[in-house]
Amino acid sequence: MPVNSLSATPLSLWATYYHIHRAQSISNGEPLLNKQGQPLGPTLTTQDWCRSALEGTVQIADASGFQITYNFAGRGADAQVDCSAFFPKLSANVLEKVNRVRFIASAALYGHGTEGMALVPYRTIAVDRTQIPIGSVIYIPQARGRTVTLPTGDRVIHDGYFFAADVGSAIQGNHIDVFLGTSRHNPFPFITSTPNHPFQAFLVQDPQIAQALHQLHRSPTTK
């Protein structure tokens, strides 16, 4: 993708990262429920359930070893689990939302973000849509030239471009959350997980880049 763009608006952002939580189904655990409150099949330890709810995505191996991805589907009326013991730094408002998370099986390998878009490792960012519109291209100079290891094992050089394709209850204001796929290793120096270390980014208006990233985020169920 080209570095030069038709126009770019400077932004001051701070970043955290998120990844797919991987878990094993257990007997007599906390069930993953759909929006209607019906069990989807897997049952997890309380900690695995809570981490899955916070991340919004979980991969669980079935009896044959095939990984099934479950995604955030909304929230139930009542709390299913008390996750406060695992996330003592979360605000009461965010924690209350985590405790009510419901799930859906996803056709996308890494799950879906908002508006049915597939999550893409090292490309997708979750944003506050009142600050950065969904579908926006964000260029982060500090990401350009960094080596990232894809889930396939391939090592590639990042070009610095990201795509706003997800949201989150804890993502507000100039906070973005970078999706790392199945990795827990953060390869980007700009991700410090604190608002005290903002970095410069650019909201890019370039149809060619936007189209390429939108195609990359197309869900396998999208016609």
MARLUM-125111 format. One record per atom (N, C-alpha, C, O): residue number from 0; atom name; x, y, z. Coordinates in pm, whole numbers. Layout:
REM residues N
R seq atom   east  north     up
R NUM   CA      X      Y      Z
...
This chain:
REM residues 223
R seq atom   east  north     up
R   0    N     84   -119      0
R   0   CA      0      0      0
R   0    C     88    125      0
R   0    O    193    126     64
R   1    N     46    229    -71
R   1   CA    127    350    -78
R   1    C    126    428     51
R   1    O     29    424    126
R   2    N    235    499     78
R   2   CA    243    584    196
R   2    C    172    715    171
R   2    O    102    765    259
R   3    N    188    771     50
R   3   CA    125    898     19
R   3    C    -25    881      3
R   3    O    -70    786    -61
R   4    N   -102    970     61
R   4   CA   -247    962     54
R   4    C   -303   1095      7
R   4    O   -235   1197      9
R   5    N   -430   1091    -37
R   5   CA   -493   1212    -87
R   5    C   -504   1316     23
R   5    O   -483   1435     -1
R   6    N   -537   1272    144
R   6   CA   -543   1362    258
R   6    C   -531   1281    385
R   6    O   -569   1164    390
R   7    N   -479   1344    488
R   7   CA   -461   1275    616
R   7    C   -478   1376    729
R   7    O   -417   1483    728
R   8    N   -560   1341    827
R   8   CA   -586   1426    942
R   8    C   -508   1374   1062
R   8    O   -526   1258   1100
R   9    N   -422   1455   1122
R   9   CA   -344   1406   1236
R   9    C   -432   1380   1358
R   9    O   -528   1453   1384
R  10    N   -399   1275   1432
R  10   CA   -471   1237   1553
R  10    C   -371   1208   1664
R  10    O   -258   1167   1638
R  11    N   -414   1229   1786
R  11   CA   -336   1185   1902
R  11    C   -414   1072   1968
R  11    O   -525   1092   2018
R  12    N   -356    951   1968
R  12   CA   -424    832   2019
R  12    C   -341    763   2125
R  12    O   -221    789   2139
R  13    N   -404    674   2200
R  13   CA   -330    580   2283
R  13    C   -391    442   2259
R  13    O   -506    430   2219
R  14    N   -312    337   2284
R  14   CA   -355    204   2240
R  14    C   -335     95   2344
R  14    O   -242     98   2425
R  15    N   -427      1   2338
R  15   CA   -414   -128   2404
R  15    C   -420   -234   2294
R  15    O   -431   -200   2176
R  16    N   -412   -361   2332
R  16   CA   -427   -465   2231
R  16    C   -518   -575   2284
R  16    O   -534   -592   2405
R  17    N   -576   -650   2191
R  17   CA   -659   -765   2230
R  17    C   -631   -881   2137
R  17    O   -577   -864   2028
R  18    N   -669   -999   2181
R  18   CA   -640  -1120   2106
R  18    C   -751  -1220   2128
R  18    O   -837  -1201   2213
R  19    N   -750  -1327   2050
R  19   CA   -847  -1435   2068
R  19    C   -806  -1518   2188
R  19    O   -694  -1569   2196
R  20    N   -897  -1531   2281
R  20   CA   -871  -1619   2395
R  20    C   -898  -1763   2353
R  20    O  -1002  -1792   2294
R  21    N   -806  -1852   2382
R  21   CA   -823  -1993   2352
R  21    C   -853  -2069   2481
R  21    O   -788  -2047   2583
R  22    N   -951  -2158   2474
R  22   CA   -994  -2229   2594
R  22    C  -1034  -2372   2561
R  22    O  -1059  -2406   2445
R  23    N  -1041  -2453   2664
R  23   CA  -1089  -2591   2652
R  23    C  -1223  -2603   2722
R  23    O  -1242  -2550   2832
R  24    N  -1316  -2672   2659
R  24   CA  -1445  -2698   2722
R  24    C  -1426  -2799   2836
R  24    O  -1350  -2894   2823
R  25    N  -1497  -2776   2946
R  25   CA  -1489  -2866   3061
R  25    C  -1630  -2911   3100
R  25    O  -1729  -2854   3053
R  26    N  -1637  -3010   3184
R  26   CA  -1767  -3054   3235
R  26    C  -1812  -2962   3348
R  26    O  -1731  -2918   3430
R  27    N  -1941  -2934   3351
R  27   CA  -2001  -2856   3460
R  27    C  -1939  -2717   3475
R  27    O  -1927  -2665   3586
R  28    N  -1899  -2657   3361
R  28   CA  -1845  -2522   3364
R  28    C  -1952  -2417   3338
R  28    O  -2071  -2446   3339
R  29    N  -1907  -2295   3314
R  29   CA  -1998  -2186   3279
R  29    C  -2030  -2197   3130
R  29    O  -1939  -2194   3048
R  30    N  -2157  -2209   3093
R  30   CA  -2190  -2226   2951
R  30    C  -2181  -2095   2873
R  30    O  -2208  -1988   2927
R  31    N  -2143  -2106   2746
R  31   CA  -2159  -1994   2655
R  31    C  -2305  -1991   2614
R  31    O  -2359  -2092   2567
R  32    N  -2370  -1877   2631
R  32   CA  -2512  -1863   2599
R  32    C  -2530  -1771   2479
R  32    O  -2451  -1679   2459
R  33    N  -2634  -1797   2399
R  33   CA  -2666  -1705   2289
R  33    C  -2751  -1590   2343
R  33    O  -2778  -1583   2463
R  34    N  -2794  -1500   2256
R  34   CA  -2867  -1382   2300
R  34    C  -2999  -1417   2367
R  34    O  -3051  -1342   2450
R  35    N  -3053  -1533   2330
R  35   CA  -3179  -1577   2389
R  35    C  -3159  -1651   2521
R  35    O  -3256  -1696   2583
R  36    N  -3033  -1664   2563
R  36   CA  -3004  -1731   2689
R  36    C  -2994  -1882   2678
R  36    O  -2993  -1951   2779
R  37    N  -2986  -1933   2554
R  37   CA  -2977  -2077   2533
R  37    C  -2830  -2119   2521
R  37    O  -2751  -2046   2462
R  38    N  -2792  -2235   2576
R  38   CA  -2652  -2279   2570
R  38    C  -2609  -2315   2428
R  38    O  -2685  -2377   2353
R  39    N  -2487  -2276   2393
R  39   CA  -2431  -2305   2261
R  39    C  -2355  -2437   2258
R  39    O  -2322  -2487   2151
R  40    N  -2327  -2492   2374
R  40   CA  -2256  -2621   2380
R  40    C  -2139  -2619   2475
R  40    O  -2141  -2691   2575
R  41    N  -2034  -2539   2448
R  41   CA  -1916  -2541   2535
R  41    C  -1945  -2485   2674
R  41    O  -2027  -2394   2690
R  42    N  -1877  -2540   2773
R  42   CA  -1879  -2484   2908
R  42    C  -1734  -2465   2952
R  42    O  -1649  -2551   2930
R  43    N  -1706  -2351   3015
R  43   CA  -1569  -2311   3046
R  43    C  -1549  -2289   3195
R  43    O  -1646  -2276   3270
R  44    N  -1424  -2287   3237
R  44   CA  -1394  -2242   3372
R  44    C  -1441  -2098   3385
R  44    O  -1455  -2027   3285
R  45    N  -1465  -2054   3507
R  45   CA  -1510  -1916   3527
R  45    C  -1409  -1817   3472
R  45    O  -1446  -1717   3411
R  46    N  -1280  -1844   3493
R  46   CA  -1177  -1754   3442
R  46    C  -1177  -1750   3290
R  46    O  -1168  -1642   3231
R  47    N  -1186  -1866   3225
R  47   CA  -1190  -1868   3079
R  47    C  -1315  -1797   3027
R  47    O  -1308  -1725   2927
R  48    N  -1428  -1816   3094
R  48   CA  -1550  -1747   3051
R  48    C  -1530  -1597   3058
R  48    O  -1563  -1524   2964
R  49    N  -1475  -1550   3169
R  49   CA  -1457  -1406   3188
R  49    C  -1359  -1347   3087
R  49    O  -1382  -1239   3034
R  50    N  -1250  -1418   3060
R  50   CA  -1153  -1367   2963
R  50    C  -1214  -1368   2822
R  50    O  -1186  -1278   2742
R  51    N  -1295  -1467   2793
R  51   CA  -1363  -1472   2663
R  51    C  -1460  -1355   2650
R  51    O  -1469  -1293   2543
R  52    N  -1532  -1326   2757
R  52   CA  -1628  -1215   2754
R  52    C  -1558  -1081   2739
R  52    O  -1606   -994   2667
R  53    N  -1444  -1065   2806
R  53   CA  -1370   -939   2797
R  53    C  -1311   -919   2658
R  53    O  -1321   -810   2602
R  54    N  -1250  -1025   2602
R  54   CA  -1190  -1014   2469
R  54    C  -1296  -1007   2360
R  54    O  -1273   -949   2254
R  55    N  -1412  -1067   2385
R  55   CA  -1519  -1067   2285
R  55    C  -1510  -1180   2186
R  55    O  -1598  -1193   2100
R  56    N  -1407  -1262   2195
R  56   CA  -1388  -1375   2103
R  56    C  -1315  -1487   2176
R  56    O  -1225  -1462   2256
R  57    N  -1355  -1610   2148
R  57   CA  -1287  -1725   2206
R  57    C  -1284  -1838   2104
R  57    O  -1380  -1857   2029
R  58    N  -1174  -1911   2100
R  58   CA  -1163  -2031   2017
R  58    C  -1161  -2153   2109
R  58    O  -1084  -2159   2204
R  59    N  -1248  -2248   2077
R  59   CA  -1260  -2369   2158
R  59    C  -1251  -2490   2066
R  59    O  -1320  -2495   1964
R  60    N  -1167  -2586   2100
R  60   CA  -1151  -2706   2019
R  60    C  -1267  -2802   2047
R  60    O  -1302  -2827   2162
R  61    N  -1326  -2855   1937
R  61   CA  -1430  -2956   1955
R  61    C  -1366  -3093   1978
R  61    O  -1244  -3104   1991
R  62    N  -1448  -3197   1983
R  62   CA  -1397  -3331   2016
R  62    C  -1294  -3381   1915
R  62    O  -1208  -3462   1950
R  63    N  -1303  -3333   1791
R  63   CA  -1209  -3377   1687
R  63    C  -1085  -3289   1680
R  63    O   -994  -3316   1602
R  64    N  -1082  -3185   1763
R  64   CA   -968  -3093   1762
R  64    C   -988  -2972   1675
R  64    O   -901  -2885   1669
R  65    N  -1102  -2963   1605
R  65   CA  -1130  -2849   1519
R  65    C  -1163  -2727   1603
R  65    O  -1245  -2734   1696
R  66    N  -1100  -2614   1571
R  66   CA  -1121  -2492   1648
R  66    C  -1248  -2421   1600
R  66    O  -1262  -2389   1482
R  67    N  -1340  -2397   1693
R  67   CA  -1461  -2321   1664
R  67    C  -1449  -2186   1732
R  67    O  -1416  -2178   1850
R  68    N  -1475  -2080   1657
R  68   CA  -1466  -1944   1711
R  68    C  -1604  -1895   1752
R  68    O  -1701  -1907   1676
R  69    N  -1611  -1841   1872
R  69   CA  -1735  -1782   1922
R  69    C  -1711  -1634   1944
R  69    O  -1606  -1593   1995
R  70    N  -1810  -1555   1906
R  70   CA  -1799  -1410   1905
R  70    C  -1900  -1345   1998
R  70    O  -2002  -1405   2034
R  71    N  -1871  -1224   2037
R  71   CA  -1967  -1141   2111
R  71    C  -2095  -1125   2030
R  71    O  -2090  -1091   1911
R  72    N  -2209  -1151   2093
R  72   CA  -2338  -1141   2023
R  72    C  -2431  -1038   2085
R  72    O  -2538  -1010   2032
R  73    N  -2391   -982   2198
R  73   CA  -2476   -888   2269
R  73    C  -2469   -917   2418
R  73    O  -2373   -979   2465
R  74    N  -2569   -872   2491
R  74   CA  -2571   -893   2636
R  74    C  -2709   -936   2682
R  74    O  -2811   -893   2628
R  75    N  -2711  -1022   2782
R  75   CA  -2836  -1062   2843
R  75    C  -2884   -957   2941
R  75    O  -2812   -862   2972
R  76    N  -3006   -974   2989
R  76   CA  -3062   -878   3083
R  76    C  -2995   -887   3220
R  76    O  -2983   -787   3291
R  77    N  -2952  -1007   3256
R  77   CA  -2893  -1028   3388
R  77    C  -2750  -1081   3378
R  77    O  -2713  -1143   3278
R  78    N  -2672  -1056   3481
R  78   CA  -2534  -1106   3486
R  78    C  -2535  -1258   3493
R  78    O  -2613  -1318   3567
R  79    N  -2447  -1320   3417
R  79   CA  -2431  -1466   3422
R  79    C  -2321  -1505   3519
R  79    O  -2332  -1604   3591
R  80    N  -2213  -1425   3519
R  80   CA  -2092  -1457   3597
R  80    C  -2043  -1329   3664
R  80    O  -2061  -1220   3610
R  81    N  -1981  -1341   3778
R  81   CA  -1914  -1229   3844
R  81    C  -1766  -1238   3812
R  81    O  -1695  -1324   3863
R  82    N  -1719  -1146   3726
R  82   CA  -1579  -1149   3680
R  82    C  -1489  -1054   3757
R  82    O  -1373  -1034   3719
R  83    N  -1538   -995   3864
R  83   CA  -1461   -892   3935
R  83    C  -1328   -944   3989
R  83    O  -1232   -868   3998
R  84    N  -1321  -1072   4026
R  84   CA  -1197  -1127   4082
R  84    C  -1085  -1131   3980
R  84    O   -967  -1130   4017
R  85    N  -1120  -1137   3852
R  85   CA  -1018  -1149   3747
R  85    C   -978  -1015   3688
R  85    O   -870  -1002   3630
R  86    N  -1063   -914   3703
R  86   CA  -1035   -783   3642
R  86    C  -1056   -672   3746
R  86    O  -1149   -593   3732
R  87    N   -971   -666   3848
R  87   CA   -991   -568   3955
R  87    C   -976   -423   3910
R  87    O  -1022   -332   3979
R  88    N   -912   -400   3795
R  88   CA   -890   -263   3749
R  88    C  -1002   -211   3660
R  88    O  -1006    -92   3627
R  89    N  -1094   -299   3620
R  89   CA  -1205   -254   3535
R  89    C  -1303   -170   3616
R  89    O  -1327   -196   3734
R  90    N  -1358    -69   3552
R  90   CA  -1460     13   3618
R  90    C  -1585    -71   3641
R  90    O  -1607   -171   3572
R  91    N  -1666    -31   3737
R  91   CA  -1789   -105   3768
R  91    C  -1882   -108   3648
R  91    O  -1952   -207   3625
R  92    N  -1884      1   3571
R  92   CA  -1970      8   3453
R  92    C  -1929    -93   3347
R  92    O  -2013   -164   3292
R  93    N  -1798   -101   3318
R  93   CA  -1749   -197   3218
R  93    C  -1766   -340   3268
R  93    O  -1807   -427   3193
R  94    N  -1735   -363   3394
R  94   CA  -1746   -497   3451
R  94    C  -1889   -549   3445
R  94    O  -1913   -666   3417
R  95    N  -1984   -461   3471
R  95   CA  -2125   -501   3466
R  95    C  -2163   -548   3326
R  95    O  -2244   -639   3311
R  96    N  -2104   -486   3224
R  96   CA  -2132   -527   3086
R  96    C  -2064   -660   3053
R  96    O  -2123   -745   2985
R  97    N  -1942   -679   3102
R  97   CA  -1870   -804   3078
R  97    C  -1948   -922   3136
R  97    O  -1955  -1028   3074
R  98    N  -2005   -904   3253
R  98   CA  -2075  -1013   3322
R  98    C  -2200  -1061   3248
R  98    O  -2251  -1169   3276
R  99    N  -2248   -980   3152
R  99   CA  -2373  -1013   3082
R  99    C  -2350  -1055   2936
R  99    O  -2446  -1065   2860
R 100    N  -2226  -1080   2897
R 100   CA  -2196  -1107   2756
R 100    C  -2260  -1237   2708
R 100    O  -2264  -1337   2779
R 101    N  -2311  -1232   2584
R 101   CA  -2365  -1350   2516
R 101    C  -2284  -1372   2389
R 101    O  -2217  -1281   2341
R 102    N  -2288  -1494   2335
R 102   CA  -2200  -1534   2225
R 102    C  -2278  -1590   2106
R 102    O  -2396  -1622   2116
R 103    N  -2207  -1600   1994
R 103   CA  -2259  -1663   1874
R 103    C  -2143  -1731   1802
R 103    O  -2031  -1679   1802
R 104    N  -2168  -1847   1742
R 104   CA  -2063  -1913   1663
R 104    C  -2034  -1829   1540
R 104    O  -2126  -1778   1476
R 105    N  -1907  -1814   1506
R 105   CA  -1865  -1726   1397
R 105    C  -1817  -1806   1277
R 105    O  -1749  -1908   1292
R 106    N  -1853  -1758   1157
R 106   CA  -1804  -1821   1034
R 106    C  -1664  -1771    999
R 106    O  -1593  -1835    921
R 107    N  -1624  -1658   1057
R 107   CA  -1491  -1602   1029
R 107    C  -1388  -1670   1119
R 107    O  -1415  -1698   1235
R 108    N  -1270  -1695   1064
R 108   CA  -1166  -1769   1136
R 108    C  -1131  -1704   1269
R 108    O  -1114  -1773   1369
R 109    N  -1120  -1571   1270
R 109   CA  -1082  -1500   1391
R 109    C  -1199  -1425   1453
R 109    O  -1180  -1342   1543
R 110    N  -1319  -1454   1406
R 110   CA  -1436  -1388   1461
R 110    C  -1470  -1260   1385
R 110    O  -1400  -1220   1292
R 111    N  -1580  -1198   1427
R 111   CA  -1629  -1077   1363
R 111    C  -1613   -956   1454
R 111    O  -1619   -966   1576
R 112    N  -1593   -841   1390
R 112   CA  -1596   -715   1460
R 112    C  -1736   -658   1452
R 112    O  -1834   -731   1468
R 113    N  -1747   -530   1428
R 113   CA  -1878   -467   1414
R 113    C  -1924   -470   1269
R 113    O  -1844   -484   1177
R 114    N  -2054   -457   1251
R 114   CA  -2116   -451   1118
R 114    C  -2081   -572   1032
R 114    O  -2074   -562    909
R 115    N  -2059   -687   1097
R 115   CA  -2035   -811   1025
R 115    C  -1898   -825    962
R 115    O  -1875   -920    887
R 116    N  -1807   -734    990
R 116   CA  -1674   -742    931
R 116    C  -1586   -843   1004
R 116    O  -1592   -854   1127
R 117    N  -1506   -918    928
R 117   CA  -1416  -1017    987
R 117    C  -1298   -948   1054
R 117    O  -1247   -847   1004
R 118    N  -1254  -1002   1167
R 118   CA  -1134   -950   1232
R 118    C  -1010  -1000   1159
R 118    O  -1003  -1116   1118
R 119    N   -912   -912   1143
R 119   CA   -788   -945   1072
R 119    C   -670   -912   1163
R 119    O   -653   -797   1203
R 120    N   -587  -1012   1198
R 120   CA   -474   -986   1286
R 120    C   -382   -876   1233
R 120    O   -347   -873   1116
R 121    N   -344   -784   1323
R 121   CA   -250   -675   1295
R 121    C   -305   -572   1197
R 121    O   -231   -485   1152
R 122    N   -434   -580   1165
R 122   CA   -498   -480   1079
R 122    C   -618   -416   1148
R 122    O   -636   -294   1143
R 123    N   -700   -500   1214
R 123   CA   -822   -449   1276
R 123    C   -790   -368   1401
R 123    O   -706   -407   1482
R 124    N   -859   -256   1416
R 124   CA   -857   -183   1542
R 124    C  -1001   -159   1586
R 124    O  -1090   -135   1505
R 125    N  -1021   -167   1717
R 125   CA  -1148   -128   1777
R 125    C  -1137     20   1813
R 125    O  -1034     66   1863
R 126    N  -1245     94   1788
R 126   CA  -1243    239   1806
R 126    C  -1371    285   1874
R 126    O  -1469    210   1883
R 127    N  -1370    407   1920
R 127   CA  -1491    478   1960
R 127    C  -1548    539   1833
R 127    O  -1490    632   1778
R 128    N  -1660    487   1787
R 128   CA  -1712    530   1656
R 128    C  -1756    676   1655
R 128    O  -1776    733   1548
R 129    N  -1770    738   1772
R 129   CA  -1802    881   1774
R 129    C  -1678    965   1746
R 129    O  -1688   1084   1716
R 130    N  -1560    903   1757
R 130   CA  -1434    973   1731
R 130    C  -1373    932   1598
R 130    O  -1321   1015   1524
R 131    N  -1379    802   1567
R 131   CA  -1324    747   1442
R 131    C  -1433    663   1378
R 131    O  -1470    559   1433
R 132    N  -1486    703   1264
R 132   CA  -1595    628   1201
R 132    C  -1552    486   1164
R 132    O  -1437    462   1126
R 133    N  -1645    392   1175
R 133   CA  -1619    255   1132
R 133    C  -1589    257    982
R 133    O  -1655    327    905
R 134    N  -1488    180    941
R 134   CA  -1445    180    802
R 134    C  -1333    278    773
R 134    O  -1288    290    659
R 135    N  -1288    349    877
R 135   CA  -1179    446    858
R 135    C  -1044    375    846
R 135    O  -1023    268    903
R 136    N   -955    438    772
R 136   CA   -816    392    762
R 136    C   -730    479    855
R 136    O   -733    602    846
R 137    N   -655    415    942
R 137   CA   -565    485   1034
R 137    C   -422    446   1001
R 137    O   -388    328    997
R 138    N   -338    547    979
R 138   CA   -195    522    955
R 138    C   -117    559   1080
R 138    O   -131    670   1132
R 139    N    -35    465   1128
R 139   CA     46    486   1248
R 139    C    193    473   1209
R 139    O    240    362   1185
R 140    N    265    584   1203
R 140   CA    405    579   1160
R 140    C    491    482   1240
R 140    O    580    418   1185
R 141    N    465    470   1371
R 141   CA    548    382   1454
R 141    C    527    233   1423
R 141    O    607    150   1465
R 142    N    421    201   1349
R 142   CA    398     60   1311
R 142    C    471     24   1183
R 142    O    502    -92   1159
R 143    N    498    124   1101
R 143   CA    559     98    971
R 143    C    700     42    989
R 143    O    782     97   1062
R 144    N    727    -69    920
R 144   CA    859   -131    928
R 144    C    874   -234   1038
R 144    O    978   -301   1047
R 145    N    772   -248   1123
R 145   CA    780   -348   1230
R 145    C    753   -488   1174
R 145    O    666   -505   1089
R 146    N    827   -586   1222
R 146   CA    806   -725   1181
R 146    C    698   -788   1268
R 146    O    705   -783   1391
R 147    N    598   -847   1204
R 147   CA    493   -917   1277
R 147    C    487  -1062   1228
R 147    O    512  -1089   1110
R 148    N    455  -1152   1317
R 148   CA    442  -1293   1282
R 148    C    294  -1328   1272
R 148    O    222  -1323   1371
R 149    N    250  -1363   1152
R 149   CA    111  -1396   1129
R 149    C     77  -1531   1192
R 149    O    167  -1610   1220
R 150    N    -52  -1559   1213
R 150   CA    -90  -1690   1269
R 150    C    -42  -1808   1186
R 150    O    -29  -1919   1237
R 151    N    -15  -1785   1057
R 151   CA     38  -1891    970
R 151    C    185  -1921    997
R 151    O    238  -2023    952
R 152    N    250  -1833   1073
R 152   CA    393  -1846   1098
R 152    C    477  -1757   1008
R 152    O    597  -1741   1032
R 153    N    416  -1700    905
R 153   CA    488  -1611    815
R 153    C    523  -1480    886
R 153    O    442  -1426    962
R 154    N    644  -1431    862
R 154   CA    687  -1302    917
R 154    C    682  -1198    807
R 154    O    739  -1216    700
R 155    N    613  -1087    835
R 155   CA    595   -983    735
R 155    C    629   -847    796
R 155    O    628   -830    918
R 156    N    658   -752    708
R 156   CA    687   -615    750
R 156    C    558   -533    740
R 156    O    496   -526    634
R 157    N    519   -472    851
R 157   CA    395   -395    854
R 157    C    412   -262    781
R 157    O    518   -199    790
R 158    N    306   -220    710
R 158   CA    313    -94    637
R 158    C    255     24    714
R 158    O    259    137    665
R 159    N    203      0    834
R 159   CA    154    109    918
R 159    C      5    137    909
R 159    O    -45    222    983
R 160    N    -66     67    820
R 160   CA   -209     94    801
R 160    C   -296     -2    882
R 160    O   -270   -122    888
R 161    N   -401     55    943
R 161   CA   -498    -21   1021
R 161    C   -639     19    977
R 161    O   -659    122    912
R 162    N   -737    -66   1014
R 162   CA   -874    -46    967
R 162    C   -970    -53   1086
R 162    O   -967   -149   1163
R 163    N  -1053     49   1100
R 163   CA  -1151     55   1210
R 163    C  -1268    -36   1179
R 163    O  -1356     -2   1100
R 164    N  -1269   -154   1243
R 164   CA  -1371   -255   1212
R 164    C  -1429   -319   1338
R 164    O  -1496   -422   1329
R 165    N  -1404   -259   1454
R 165   CA  -1455   -318   1577
R 165    C  -1479   -206   1679
R 165    O  -1429    -95   1664
R 166    N  -1555   -239   1781
R 166   CA  -1583   -146   1891
R 166    C  -1572   -224   2021
R 166    O  -1557   -346   2020
R 167    N  -1579   -154   2133
R 167   CA  -1575   -220   2263
R 167    C  -1622   -125   2370
R 167    O  -1602     -4   2359
R 168    N  -1684   -179   2474
R 168   CA  -1740    -93   2579
R 168    C  -1633    -13   2652
R 168    O  -1662     94   2706
R 169    N  -1509    -63   2654
R 169   CA  -1401      7   2722
R 169    C  -1323    100   2629
R 169    O  -1232    170   2673
R 170    N  -1360    101   2500
R 170   CA  -1287    182   2402
R 170    C  -1361    314   2385
R 170    O  -1464    320   2318
R 171    N  -1307    419   2445
R 171   CA  -1373    549   2445
R 171    C  -1273    660   2416
R 171    O  -1155    651   2451
R 172    N  -1323    765   2350
R 172   CA  -1239    880   2321
R 172    C  -1128    846   2223
R 172    O  -1153    786   2119
R 173    N  -1005    885   2256
R 173   CA   -891    864   2165
R 173    C   -820    731   2191
R 173    O   -704    714   2154
R 174    N   -889    638   2253
R 174   CA   -835    505   2283
R 174    C   -867    411   2167
R 174    O   -983    403   2124
R 175    N   -767    339   2114
R 175   CA   -790    233   2016
R 175    C   -738    102   2073
R 175    O   -652    100   2160
R 176    N   -793     -9   2022
R 176   CA   -754   -143   2066
R 176    C   -712   -221   1942
R 176    O   -791   -238   1850
R 177    N   -588   -268   1939
R 177   CA   -531   -333   1821
R 177    C   -547   -484   1832
R 177    O   -510   -543   1934
R 178    N   -601   -547   1728
R 178   CA   -626   -692   1728
R 178    C   -500   -766   1684
R 178    O   -447   -740   1576
R 179    N   -453   -860   1768
R 179   CA   -331   -936   1740
R 179    C   -358  -1081   1700
R 179    O   -265  -1161   1694
R 180    N   -483  -1116   1673
R 180   CA   -513  -1254   1637
R 180    C   -500  -1346   1756
R 180    O   -559  -1320   1861
R 181    N   -423  -1454   1743
R 181   CA   -407  -1550   1852
R 181    C   -284  -1522   1938
R 181    O   -259  -1593   2036
R 182    N   -208  -1421   1903
R 182   CA    -84  -1392   1975
R 182    C   -109  -1304   2097
R 182    O   -196  -1217   2095
R 183    N    -32  -1327   2201
R 183   CA    -34  -1240   2319
R 183    C     88  -1148   2321
R 183    O    105  -1069   2414
R 184    N    172  -1159   2219
R 184   CA    294  -1078   2212
R 184    C    266   -951   2134
R 184    O    221   -956   2020
R 185    N    291   -838   2195
R 185   CA    271   -708   2132
R 185    C    397   -666   2057
R 185    O    501   -644   2119
R 186    N    391   -655   1923
R 186   CA    511   -619   1847
R 186    C    526   -468   1822
R 186    O    623   -425   1761
R 187    N    429   -389   1871
R 187   CA    427   -247   1836
R 187    C    468   -160   1955
R 187    O    408   -171   2062
R 188    N    567    -73   1938
R 188   CA    611     11   2050
R 188    C    510    117   2090
R 188    O    515    168   2202
R 189    N    417    151   2001
R 189   CA    320    255   2035
R 189    C    211    204   2129
R 189    O    139    284   2190
R 190    N    197     71   2142
R 190   CA     96     15   2233
R 190    C    156      7   2373
R 190    O    239    -80   2401
R 191    N    114     99   2459
R 191   CA    166    103   2596
R 191    C     58     80   2700
R 191    O     87     71   2820
R 192    N    -67     70   2656
R 192   CA   -181     42   2744
R 192    C   -201    148   2852
R 192    O   -252    119   2960
R 193    N   -161    270   2822
R 193   CA   -184    380   2915
R 193    C   -212    508   2837
R 193    O   -144    536   2738
R 194    N   -311    587   2880
R 194   CA   -337    715   2813
R 194    C   -228    818   2836
R 194    O   -227    924   2773
R 195    N   -135    786   2926
R 195   CA    -25    879   2954
R 195    C     82    879   2846
R 195    O    174    962   2849
R 196    N     73    786   2750
R 196   CA    171    779   2642
R 196    C    100    781   2506
R 196    O     95    679   2437
R 197    N     47    896   2469
R 197   CA    -18    906   2338
R 197    C     84    905   2225
R 197    O    202    930   2247
R 198    N     37    876   2105
R 198   CA    124    875   1987
R 198    C     50    941   1872
R 198    O    -71    959   1875
R 199    N    127    977   1770
R 199   CA     67   1041   1653
R 199    C     20    937   1552
R 199    O     90    839   1524
R 200    N    -98    960   1499
R 200   CA   -155    876   1394
R 200    C   -225    968   1295
R 200    O   -237   1089   1318
R 201    N   -271    910   1185
R 201   CA   -337    990   1082
R 201    C   -463    918   1033
R 201    O   -460    798   1003
R 202    N   -572    993   1025
R 202   CA   -694    945    962
R 202    C   -680    970    813
R 202    O   -679   1085    768
R 203    N   -668    862    737
R 203   CA   -631    870    595
R 203    C   -755    864    507
R 203    O   -842    779    525
R 204    N   -761    954    411
R 204   CA   -867    953    309
R 204    C   -803    912    177
R 204    O   -755    996    101
R 205    N   -805    783    150
R 205   CA   -746    731     27
R 205    C   -831    613    -20
R 205    O   -827    507     43
R 206    N   -907    628   -128
R 206   CA   -999    522   -173
R 206    C   -930    390   -202
R 206    O   -987    284   -174
R 207    N   -808    393   -256
R 207   CA   -738    269   -290
R 207    C   -706    188   -164
R 207    O   -728     68   -160
R 208    N   -652    256    -62
R 208   CA   -618    187     62
R 208    C   -744    141    133
R 208    O   -750     29    184
R 209    N   -846    228    137
R 209   CA   -971    192    204
R 209    C  -1036     69    141
R 209    O  -1084    -19    212
R 210    N  -1036     63      8
R 210   CA  -1096    -51    -60
R 210    C  -1019   -180    -31
R 210    O  -1079   -285     -8
R 211    N   -886   -172    -31
R 211   CA   -804   -290     -5
R 211    C   -828   -344    136
R 211    O   -841   -465    155
R 212    N   -835   -255    234
R 212   CA   -856   -299    371
R 212    C   -999   -347    394
R 212    O  -1022   -439    472
R 213    N  -1094   -284    327
R 213   CA  -1233   -330    339
R 213    C  -1248   -470    283
R 213    O  -1317   -553    341
R 214    N  -1185   -497    170
R 214   CA  -1190   -631    111
R 214    C  -1128   -735    204
R 214    O  -1177   -847    216
R 215    N  -1020   -695    269
R 215   CA   -952   -786    362
R 215    C  -1042   -823    479
R 215    O  -1031   -932    535
R 216    N  -1132   -731    516
R 216   CA  -1220   -751    630
R 216    C  -1357   -808    592
R 216    O  -1445   -818    677
R 217    N  -1373   -845    467
R 217   CA  -1501   -904    427
R 217    C  -1521  -1039    496
R 217    O  -1430  -1123    498
R 218    N  -1638  -1058    551
R 218   CA  -1670  -1185    616
R 218    C  -1689  -1293    512
R 218    O  -1733  -1264    401
R 219    N  -1657  -1420    544
R 219   CA  -1682  -1529    449
R 219    C  -1830  -1548    418
R 219    O  -1864  -1614    320
R 220    N  -1918  -1489    501
R 220   CA  -2061  -1500    475
R 220    C  -2114  -1383    394
R 220    O  -2231  -1382    355
R 221    N  -2028  -1284    367
R 221   CA  -2069  -1166    291
R 221    C  -2077  -1199    143
R 221    O  -1985  -1258     87
R 222    N  -2186  -1161     82
R 222   CA  -2202  -1183    -63
R 222    C  -2129  -1076   -141
R 222    O  -2131  -1077   -264
